[in-house]
Amino acid sequence: MSTKKNGLLALLGLGALAWWKYKNSTAEEKQAVKDTLNTAKDNFSKFGSDLKSKASDVASQVQNKVDQASTSVENSANQN
């Protein structure tokens, strides 16, 4: 319990420090922070869409394998 409390306090302290530093920075530094956040957001969105497309590719491959196995079983059953 103490570890969680200390971790949350440390996180809160880092957040307060970051906010204070941002508020006291110059306009150029603020713009650099905004650009970094926007770039990270774009990269995260790209990663999400890549992950989604890979998941759909895997799902279609699995469906193809299931269809092939089903056809193979049906052919075997019809021969006997």
C-alpha positions, -999 to +999 in steps of 0.1 A: +000+000+000+028+024+009+045+017-025+014+027-044+010+058-024+047+068-029+044+061-066+013+082-070+029+111-050+060+109-072+039+109-104+019+139-090+051+157-082+066+151-117+033+163-132+034+195-111+071+201-120+063+196-157+033+220-155+054+246-137+083+243-162+058+246-191+042+277-177+076+294-172+090+285-206+093+307-236+068+307-265+093+288-287+098+261-260+060+258-256+056+254-294+083+227-294+064+208-267+032+211-287+049+199-318+063+169-299+029+160-285+013+163-319+039+141-335+035+115-308-003+116-313+001+111-350+026+082-345+002+066-320-027+069-344-005+053-372+005+025-349-032+018-341-042+017-377-013-006-386-022-029-357-058-029-369-049-038-404-025-066-393-052-080-371-077-081-400-050-097-422-045-124-396-082-129-392-087-134-429-057-158-431-073-179-403-106-179-420-090-191-453-072-219-434-105-229-417-123-229-451-095-251-466-097-275-437-134-277-439-133-284-477-106-310-471-128-328-445-158-326-467-139-341-496-126-369-474-161-377-461-175-378-496-148-402-508-157-427-481 
